[in-house]
Amino acid sequence: MSKTIIATDGAPAAIGTYSQAVRVGNTLYLSGQIPLVPDTMELAEGGIDEQARQVFRNLTAVAAAAGGSLDNFVKLTVYLTDLGNFQTINKVMEEFFTSPFPARAAVGVNELPKQAQVEVEAILVFD
């Protein structure tokens, strides 16, 4: 098995012992992104909607660094500190994705790094 590590300055640097993404064959596994602004490493200002937009901008940057795009996303896992924000996540996703949408799970969690309200990890597949 050959692994290729993907890293880009267009997304926040890892804040732990992980890679932004790892490609194995035609599959790319993206680590969870929280709403950190890459230039400042601070949380995006605003509510859950702006935090979610920053997360998807970060995921888009990592995918692009691997030669992919949102069209390659096949599975998302969304972690929310308040499942009451589920509909907001749906609305923000519609700004970034078009039908057919990737598969997705939403999980309620007690806490996320840096007091983020949302984190999303993803799997992409290249043709």
VENUR-V84049 format. One record per pair of residues at least 6 apart in sequence whose C-alpha atoms are under 6 Angstrom apart, sorted by the first residue. I is the first residue (numbers start at 1). GAP is how many residues later the second one is. D is the distance in whole Angstrom. If there is no record, write none. Layout:
# VENUR-V84049
i gap d
I GAP D
I GAP D
This chain:
# VENUR-V84049
i gap d
3 20 6
3 21 5
4 18 6
4 19 5
5 17 5
6 15 5
6 16 6
7 13 6
10 51 5
11 27 5
11 47 5
11 50 6
12 26 4
20 11 5
21 8 5
21 9 4
21 10 6
22 6 6
22 7 5
26 99 6
26 100 5
27 97 6
27 98 5
28 95 6
28 96 5
29 94 5
30 91 6
30 92 5
31 90 5
32 87 6
32 88 5
32 89 4
33 22 6
33 86 5
33 87 5
34 21 6
34 85 5
35 8 5
35 9 6
35 16 5
35 19 5
35 20 5
36 6 5
36 7 4
36 8 6
37 7 6
44 7 6
63 6 6
72 52 5
72 53 5
73 29 6
73 50 6
73 51 4
74 28 5
74 29 6
74 49 6
74 50 5
75 27 5
75 28 5
75 29 6
75 47 6
75 48 5
76 28 5
76 45 6
76 46 4
77 27 6
77 28 5
77 29 6
77 43 6
77 44 5
78 28 5
78 41 6
78 42 5
79 27 6
79 28 5
79 29 6
79 39 6
79 40 5
80 28 5
80 29 6
80 37 6
80 38 5
81 27 6
81 28 5
81 29 6
81 30 6
81 36 5
83 25 6
